């Protein structure tokens, strides 16, 4: 491999035994294991752009560190990364082809993170989920059913349930106190989408350890026929390992069971370019077409529908590119700014919501911008209620992720 090229993977620092290492991780799951690198190796990986050949990389290393890099050492690093499927190479292309074929052939979307982020055994899982409801962080387990009263929307986290479990419990505990929906549109954050497509659907049911949550294929076909902004199924493989919808399907199965309703799982790509340009997403033909198509398809449907956004809020600290590690003062500033943003959600104001994110070019990296904006456009003017807000601190990386649960009436 004369001109190695690193794939689009995450890179973030981790402190181990008073040494800073860089973790390379593929959020898509196509590369199954992360790789830890020292700073010298990470410098080399930064040169793996598909244009630099081995001699260019050796020369850059010598210029930077003053030492000669043995060719065998460089080749060993390349081979290690290629075995880990982190390079854009024939080995990775074959793995991607194999995984894509298996996913498309599968009758459902498997529970990719069962056994990793939550229990895979149904008995243990039920106990784990129930514990999230325990006070003082959780809302309590006893909720009274109401014969009338519907929720129009729900905002729930997509952080690992073991870090954000009480926030999930507040969201889905609120759902259990309302008339159960017959149709649930889940707008999930796509963490590794690429290309021009902003919206990605799947026809597959979502498997959970508690049973399969059924996808409404007919609704999705009607939505696809109306949508003029692209191909809703071009990136269907993105659903394979994306957790933002998987966690919602899990809590729906826990709250409602797996019968009596259907879901419409849609992943949303980044609105980053719109933030940088300061242009409202609804001015983008793809966004406008999707919102119009989904609104019309919902209007034709006579069932009680709920729109769920599976989102997190701020991603700050060294892991996410900030020079400063997150301390309590930094976290308090994030809290204030997040709560100011939440006020726009509570008012049902998508324009104000987007403007608040765009004013500092999304400095906090709001992970759920696209799903929440789309949800707010669909439910424009409906008022929301904050149920739970929290920040998960990551001392090892000097980072933090904030998240919240809200009900939209």
TIVEXFI-404268 format. One record per residue (C-alpha): x, y, z; residue number from 1; residue in three letters; chain. Coordinates in steps of 0.1 Angstrom, whole numbers, plus 5000, padded with zeros to 4 digits. Layout:
{pt {X Y Z} NUM ALA A} ...
REM end
This chain:
{pt {5000 5000 5000} 1 UNK A} {pt {5022 5028 4987} 2 UNK A} {pt {4997 5056 4994} 3 UNK A} {pt {4977 5047 5025} 4 UNK A} {pt {4944 5064 5032} 5 UNK A} {pt {4927 5065 5066} 6 UNK A} {pt {4889 5062 5066} 7 UNK A} {pt {4866 5087 5082} 8 UNK A} {pt {4869 5075 5118} 9 UNK A} {pt {4868 5091 5152} 10 UNK A} {pt {4900 5101 5169} 11 UNK A} {pt {4901 5113 5205} 12 UNK A} {pt {4926 5114 5233} 13 UNK A} {pt {4926 5091 5263} 14 UNK A} {pt {4948 5093 5293} 15 UNK A} {pt {4963 5060 5303} 16 UNK A} {pt {4990 5056 5330} 17 UNK A} {pt {4999 5093 5327} 18 UNK A} {pt {5004 5090 5290} 19 UNK A} {pt {4982 5105 5263} 20 UNK A} {pt {4971 5080 5237} 21 UNK A} {pt {4948 5086 5207} 22 UNK A} {pt {4919 5062 5202} 23 UNK A} {pt {4908 5055 5166} 24 UNK A} {pt {4873 5042 5165} 25 UNK A} {pt {4848 5036 5136} 26 UNK A} {pt {4813 5047 5148} 27 UNK A} {pt {4797 5027 5119} 28 UNK A} {pt {4808 4995 5134} 29 UNK A} {pt {4823 4982 5101} 30 UNK A} {pt {4857 4982 5119} 31 UNK A} {pt {4849 4961 5150} 32 UNK A} {pt {4877 4971 5174} 33 UNK A} {pt {4893 5005 5183} 34 UNK A} {pt {4930 5010 5179} 35 UNK A} {pt {4952 5030 5204} 36 UNK A} {pt {4981 5050 5190} 37 UNK A} {pt {5009 5069 5205} 38 UNK A} {pt {5014 5105 5194} 39 UNK A} {pt {5041 5096 5169} 40 UNK A} {pt {5019 5070 5152} 41 UNK A} {pt {4990 5094 5152} 42 UNK A} {pt {5012 5120 5135} 43 UNK A} {pt {5018 5094 5107} 44 UNK A} {pt {4981 5086 5104} 45 UNK A} {pt {4974 5123 5098} 46 UNK A} {pt {4995 5119 5066} 47 UNK A} {pt {4975 5089 5054} 48 UNK A} {pt {4955 5109 5029} 49 UNK A} {pt {4958 5088 4998} 50 UNK A} {pt {4982 5113 4982} 51 UNK A} {pt {5014 5109 5003} 52 UNK A} {pt {5035 5079 4994} 53 UNK A} {pt {5057 5061 5019} 54 UNK A} {pt {5088 5082 5012} 55 UNK A} {pt {5067 5114 5017} 56 UNK A} {pt {5056 5101 5050} 57 UNK A} {pt {5091 5091 5061} 58 UNK A} {pt {5104 5126 5052} 59 UNK A} {pt {5076 5144 5071} 60 UNK A} {pt {5083 5123 5102} 61 UNK A} {pt {5120 5131 5100} 62 UNK A} {pt {5113 5168 5096} 63 UNK A} {pt {5089 5168 5125} 64 UNK A} {pt {5108 5146 5150} 65 UNK A} {pt {5144 5147 5137} 66 UNK A} {pt {5146 5108 5137} 67 UNK A} {pt {5146 5084 5108} 68 UNK A} {pt {5115 5063 5105} 69 UNK A} {pt {5124 5027 5094} 70 UNK A} {pt {5103 5016 5064} 71 UNK A} {pt {5095 4983 5082} 72 UNK A} {pt {5080 5002 5111} 73 UNK A} {pt {5058 5023 5088} 74 UNK A} {pt {5046 4993 5069} 75 UNK A} {pt {5038 4975 5102} 76 UNK A} {pt {5016 5005 5112} 77 UNK A} {pt {4999 5004 5079} 78 UNK A} {pt {4993 4966 5081} 79 UNK A} {pt {4979 4970 5117} 80 UNK A} {pt {4954 4996 5106} 81 UNK A} {pt {4944 4976 5075} 82 UNK A} {pt {4938 4945 5096} 83 UNK A} {pt {4916 4966 5118} 84 UNK A} {pt {4897 4978 5087} 85 UNK A} {pt {4905 5015 5094} 86 UNK A} {pt {4921 5021 5060} 87 UNK A} {pt {4904 5026 5027} 88 UNK A} {pt {4917 4995 5011} 89 UNK A} {pt {4906 4963 4992} 90 UNK A} {pt {4904 4945 5026} 91 UNK A} {pt {4879 4971 5039} 92 UNK A} {pt {4860 4972 5006} 93 UNK A} {pt {4855 4934 5008} 94 UNK A} {pt {4844 4936 5045} 95 UNK A} {pt {4819 4964 5037} 96 UNK A} {pt {4805 4944 5007} 97 UNK A} {pt {4800 4913 5029} 98 UNK A} {pt {4784 4932 5057} 99 UNK A} {pt {4761 4952 5034} 100 UNK A} {pt {4749 4920 5017} 101 UNK A} {pt {4742 4903 5050} 102 UNK A} {pt {4723 4933 5063} 103 UNK A} {pt {4701 4937 5032} 104 UNK A} {pt {4694 4900 5033} 105 UNK A} {pt {4684 4900 5070} 106 UNK A} {pt {4646 4899 5076} 107 UNK A} {pt {4650 4925 5104} 108 UNK A} {pt {4674 4950 5118} 109 UNK A} {pt {4693 4931 5145} 110 UNK A} {pt {4697 4945 5180} 111 UNK A} {pt {4733 4956 5174} 112 UNK A} {pt {4741 4968 5209} 113 UNK A} {pt {4723 4942 5230} 114 UNK A} {pt {4748 4928 5254} 115 UNK A} {pt {4771 4959 5250} 116 UNK A} {pt {4750 4989 5260} 117 UNK A} {pt {4721 4970 5277} 118 UNK A} {pt {4714 4935 5287} 119 UNK A} {pt {4707 4910 5260} 120 UNK A} {pt {4688 4885 5282} 121 UNK A} {pt {4651 4896 5285} 122 UNK A} {pt {4649 4888 5322} 123 UNK A} {pt {4680 4908 5331} 124 UNK A} {pt {4670 4935 5306} 125 UNK A} {pt {4636 4941 5323} 126 UNK A} {pt {4653 4944 5357} 127 UNK A} {pt {4679 4968 5342} 128 UNK A} {pt {4653 4990 5325} 129 UNK A} {pt {4630 4990 5356} 130 UNK A} {pt {4659 5003 5378} 131 UNK A} {pt {4662 5034 5356} 132 UNK A} {pt {4628 5045 5369} 133 UNK A} {pt {4640 5045 5406} 134 UNK A} {pt {4641 5078 5424} 135 UNK A} {pt {4657 5102 5430} 136 UNK A} {pt {4671 5103 5394} 137 UNK A} {pt {4642 5084 5378} 138 UNK A} {pt {4605 5094 5378} 139 UNK A} {pt {4593 5064 5399} 140 UNK A} {pt {4577 5032 5385} 141 UNK A} {pt {4541 5038 5393} 142 UNK A} {pt {4524 5058 5365} 143 UNK A} {pt {4486 5062 5362} 144 UNK A} {pt {4472 5055 5328} 145 UNK A} {pt {4449 5081 5313} 146 UNK A} {pt {4421 5071 5290} 147 UNK A} {pt {4424 5104 5270} 148 UNK A} {pt {4453 5127 5263} 149 UNK A} {pt {4478 5122 5235} 150 UNK A} {pt {4514 5132 5231} 151 UNK A} {pt {4523 5148 5198} 152 UNK A} {pt {4561 5144 5203} 153 UNK A} {pt {4587 5131 5225} 154 UNK A} {pt {4624 5140 5228} 155 UNK A} {pt {4645 5113 5243} 156 UNK A} {pt {4683 5107 5245} 157 UNK A} {pt {4704 5085 5224} 158 UNK A} {pt {4733 5083 5248} 159 UNK A} {pt {4742 5049 5262} 160 UNK A} {pt {4712 5039 5284} 161 UNK A} {pt {4736 5030 5312} 162 UNK A} {pt {4747 5066 5314} 163 UNK A} {pt {4714 5082 5305} 164 UNK A} {pt {4689 5057 5318} 165 UNK A} {pt {4669 5080 5341} 166 UNK A} {pt {4664 5105 5313} 167 UNK A} {pt {4650 5077 5291} 168 UNK A} {pt {4628 5067 5320} 169 UNK A} {pt {4614 5102 5323} 170 UNK A} {pt {4606 5103 5286} 171 UNK A} {pt {4590 5069 5283} 172 UNK A} {pt {4574 5071 5317} 173 UNK A} {pt {4556 5102 5303} 174 UNK A} {pt {4545 5082 5273} 175 UNK A} {pt {4530 5055 5295} 176 UNK A} {pt {4508 5081 5312} 177 UNK A} {pt {4491 5090 5279} 178 UNK A} {pt {4470 5073 5253} 179 UNK A} {pt {4493 5049 5235} 180 UNK A} {pt {4501 5058 5199} 181 UNK A} {pt {4493 5036 5170} 182 UNK A} {pt {4521 5050 5148} 183 UNK A} {pt {4555 5062 5160} 184 UNK A} {pt {4578 5082 5136} 185 UNK A} {pt {4613 5079 5150} 186 UNK A} {pt {4637 5106 5138} 187 UNK A} {pt {4672 5094 5147} 188 UNK A} {pt {4706 5111 5145} 189 UNK A} {pt {4728 5095 5118} 190 UNK A} {pt {4763 5097 5133} 191 UNK A} {pt {4782 5085 5102} 192 UNK A} {pt {4761 5094 5071} 193 UNK A} {pt {4780 5108 5041} 194 UNK A} {pt {4770 5121 5007} 195 UNK A} {pt {4741 5142 4996} 196 UNK A} {pt {4713 5121 5012} 197 UNK A} {pt {4699 5137 5044} 198 UNK A} {pt {4671 5112 5051} 199 UNK A} {pt {4674 5075 5052} 200 UNK A} {pt {4646 5050 5058} 201 UNK A} {pt {4645 5012 5062} 202 UNK A} {pt {4617 4988 5057} 203 UNK A} {pt {4631 4964 5083} 204 UNK A} {pt {4615 4957 5117} 205 UNK A} {pt {4637 4967 5146} 206 UNK A} {pt {4647 4936 5167} 207 UNK A} {pt {4650 4940 5205} 208 UNK A} {pt {4655 4913 5232} 209 UNK A} {pt {4618 4920 5241} 210 UNK A} {pt {4606 4912 5206} 211 UNK A} {pt {4606 4928 5171} 212 UNK A} {pt {4591 4963 5168} 213 UNK A} {pt {4572 4963 5135} 214 UNK A} {pt {4580 4989 5108} 215 UNK A} {pt {4551 5002 5088} 216 UNK A} {pt {4563 4994 5053} 217 UNK A} {pt {4532 5007 5036} 218 UNK A} {pt {4536 5041 5052} 219 UNK A} {pt {4573 5042 5043} 220 UNK A} {pt {4565 5034 5006} 221 UNK A} {pt {4539 5062 5005} 222 UNK A} {pt {4564 5086 5021} 223 UNK A} {pt {4591 5076 4996} 224 UNK A} {pt {4567 5081 4967} 225 UNK A} {pt {4560 5117 4979} 226 UNK A} {pt {4596 5126 4987} 227 UNK A} {pt {4613 5144 4959} 228 UNK A} {pt {4646 5153 4976} 229 UNK A} {pt {4665 5120 4969} 230 UNK A} {pt {4664 5083 4976} 231 UNK A} {pt {4652 5074 5010} 232 UNK A} {pt {4669 5039 5008} 233 UNK A} {pt {4702 5047 4992} 234 UNK A} {pt {4720 5046 5025} 235 UNK A} {pt {4699 5019 5043} 236 UNK A} {pt {4730 5002 5056} 237 UNK A} {pt {4734 5032 5080} 238 UNK A} {pt {4706 5017 5101} 239 UNK A} {pt {4727 4986 5107} 240 UNK A} {pt {4748 4999 5136} 241 UNK A} {pt {4732 5032 5144} 242 UNK A} {pt {4721 5034 5180} 243 UNK A} {pt {4699 5065 5180} 244 UNK A} {pt {4669 5046 5167} 245 UNK A} {pt {4678 5012 5183} 246 UNK A} {pt {4675 5027 5218} 247 UNK A} {pt {4641 5042 5211} 248 UNK A} {pt {4628 5009 5197} 249 UNK A} {pt {4641 4992 5229} 250 UNK A} {pt {4622 5016 5252} 251 UNK A} {pt {4591 5015 5231} 252 UNK A} {pt {4591 4977 5234} 253 UNK A} {pt {4595 4981 5272} 254 UNK A} {pt {4568 5007 5275} 255 UNK A} {pt {4542 4996 5249} 256 UNK A} {pt {4552 4960 5242} 257 UNK A} {pt {4556 4950 5206} 258 UNK A} {pt {4520 4949 5194} 259 UNK A} {pt {4493 4975 5187} 260 UNK A} {pt {4516 5001 5170} 261 UNK A} {pt {4541 5004 5142} 262 UNK A} {pt {4572 5025 5137} 263 UNK A} {pt {4586 5046 5109} 264 UNK A} {pt {4624 5047 5114} 265 UNK A} {pt {4642 5076 5097} 266 UNK A} {pt {4679 5086 5101} 267 UNK A} {pt {4688 5122 5095} 268 UNK A} {pt {4722 5134 5083} 269 UNK A} {pt {4740 5165 5094} 270 UNK A} {pt {4726 5201 5089} 271 UNK A} {pt {4762 5214 5095} 272 UNK A} {pt {4765 5232 5061} 273 UNK A} {pt {4733 5251 5068} 274 UNK A} {pt {4746 5261 5102} 275 UNK A} {pt {4778 5274 5087} 276 UNK A} {pt {4759 5293 5060} 277 UNK A} {pt {4733 5306 5085} 278 UNK A} {pt {4705 5294 5063} 279 UNK A} {pt {4673 5278 5077} 280 UNK A} {pt {4672 5241 5069} 281 UNK A} {pt {4636 5245 5055} 282 UNK A} {pt {4651 5266 5027} 283 UNK A} {pt {4670 5234 5015} 284 UNK A} {pt {4649 5216 4989} 285 UNK A} {pt {4657 5182 5004} 286 UNK A} {pt {4646 5193 5039} 287 UNK A} {pt {4615 5211 5026} 288 UNK A} {pt {4605 5181 5005} 289 UNK A} {pt {4609 5156 5033} 290 UNK A} {pt {4589 5177 5058} 291 UNK A} {pt {4561 5183 5033} 292 UNK A} {pt {4561 5146 5023} 293 UNK A} {pt {4560 5134 5059} 294 UNK A} {pt {4534 5159 5069} 295 UNK A} {pt {4511 5149 5040} 296 UNK A} {pt {4516 5112 5047} 297 UNK A} {pt {4507 5117 5083} 298 UNK A} {pt {4477 5138 5074} 299 UNK A} {pt {4464 5109 5052} 300 UNK A} {pt {4468 5085 5081} 301 UNK A} {pt {4439 5083 5106} 302 UNK A} {pt {4459 5067 5134} 303 UNK A} {pt {4472 5084 5166} 304 UNK A} {pt {4508 5093 5157} 305 UNK A} {pt {4537 5102 5179} 306 UNK A} {pt {4569 5118 5166} 307 UNK A} {pt {4600 5108 5186} 308 UNK A} {pt {4634 5125 5182} 309 UNK A} {pt {4663 5103 5194} 310 UNK A} {pt {4689 5130 5202} 311 UNK A} {pt {4716 5143 5225} 312 UNK A} {pt {4726 5179 5230} 313 UNK A} {pt {4761 5193 5236} 314 UNK A} {pt {4793 5173 5228} 315 UNK A} {pt {4822 5193 5244} 316 UNK A} {pt {4857 5188 5256} 317 UNK A} {pt {4889 5173 5243} 318 UNK A} {pt {4873 5142 5228} 319 UNK A} {pt {4853 5164 5205} 320 UNK A} {pt {4880 5188 5195} 321 UNK A} {pt {4879 5215 5222} 322 UNK A} {pt {4913 5225 5235} 323 UNK A} {pt {4899 5228 5270} 324 UNK A} {pt {4889 5198 5292} 325 UNK A} {pt {4855 5200 5307} 326 UNK A} {pt {4855 5211 5343} 327 UNK A} {pt {4825 5222 5365} 328 UNK A} {pt {4827 5258 5352} 329 UNK A} {pt {4827 5246 5316} 330 UNK A} {pt {4798 5222 5324} 331 UNK A} {pt {4778 5250 5340} 332 UNK A} {pt {4781 5272 5309} 333 UNK A} {pt {4769 5243 5288} 334 UNK A} {pt {4739 5239 5311} 335 UNK A} {pt {4729 5275 5308} 336 UNK A} {pt {4732 5275 5270} 337 UNK A} {pt {4714 5242 5267} 338 UNK A} {pt {4685 5255 5288} 339 UNK A} {pt {4683 5286 5266} 340 UNK A} {pt {4680 5264 5236} 341 UNK A} {pt {4654 5242 5253} 342 UNK A} {pt {4632 5273 5257} 343 UNK A} {pt {4627 5274 5219} 344 UNK A} {pt {4616 5238 5220} 345 UNK A} {pt {4591 5245 5248} 346 UNK A} {pt {4577 5273 5226} 347 UNK A} {pt {4575 5251 5195} 348 UNK A} {pt {4597 5275 5176} 349 UNK A} {pt {4620 5258 5150} 350 UNK A} {pt {4633 5291 5136} 351 UNK A} {pt {4644 5303 5170} 352 UNK A} {pt {4658 5269 5178} 353 UNK A} {pt {4680 5268 5147} 354 UNK A} {pt {4690 5305 5151} 355 UNK A} {pt {4702 5298 5186} 356 UNK A} {pt {4724 5269 5174} 357 UNK A} {pt {4737 5289 5144} 358 UNK A} {pt {4746 5320 5163} 359 UNK A} {pt {4779 5305 5174} 360 UNK A} {pt {4781 5280 5146} 361 UNK A} {pt {4771 5252 5168} 362 UNK A} {pt {4800 5256 5191} 363 UNK A} {pt {4785 5229 5215} 364 UNK A} {pt {4780 5204 5187} 365 UNK A} {pt {4743 5197 5192} 366 UNK A} {pt {4741 5161 5181} 367 UNK A} {pt {4703 5161 5176} 368 UNK A} {pt {4700 5193 5156} 369 UNK A} {pt {4685 5177 5125} 370 UNK A} {pt {4660 5155 5141} 371 UNK A} {pt {4648 5181 5166} 372 UNK A} {pt {4645 5208 5139} 373 UNK A} {pt {4625 5185 5117} 374 UNK A} {pt {4603 5175 5146} 375 UNK A} {pt {4597 5211 5156} 376 UNK A} {pt {4588 5220 5120} 377 UNK A} {pt {4563 5191 5119} 378 UNK A} {pt {4548 5202 5153} 379 UNK A} {pt {4553 5239 5149} 380 UNK A} {pt {4536 5259 5176} 381 UNK A} {pt {4530 5230 5200} 382 UNK A} {pt {4543 5235 5234} 383 UNK A} {pt {4568 5213 5252} 384 UNK A} {pt {4577 5204 5287} 385 UNK A} {pt {4611 5196 5300} 386 UNK A} {pt {4611 5163 5319} 387 UNK A} {pt {4648 5157 5326} 388 UNK A} {pt {4681 5173 5318} 389 UNK A} {pt {4716 5159 5326} 390 UNK A} {pt {4752 5159 5317} 391 UNK A} {pt {4774 5128 5314} 392 UNK A} {pt {4810 5137 5323} 393 UNK A} {pt {4839 5117 5309} 394 UNK A} {pt {4869 5124 5331} 395 UNK A} {pt {4892 5101 5311} 396 UNK A} {pt {4888 5122 5280} 397 UNK A} {pt {4881 5156 5296} 398 UNK A} {pt {4848 5156 5278} 399 UNK A} {pt {4810 5157 5284} 400 UNK A} {pt {4777 5150 5267} 401 UNK A} {pt {4744 5167 5277} 402 UNK A} {pt {4710 5153 5270} 403 UNK A} {pt {4674 5159 5279} 404 UNK A} {pt {4639 5145 5278} 405 UNK A} {pt {4609 5166 5267} 406 UNK A} {pt {4572 5159 5260} 407 UNK A} {pt {4554 5179 5233} 408 UNK A} {pt {4517 5182 5238} 409 UNK A} 
REM end
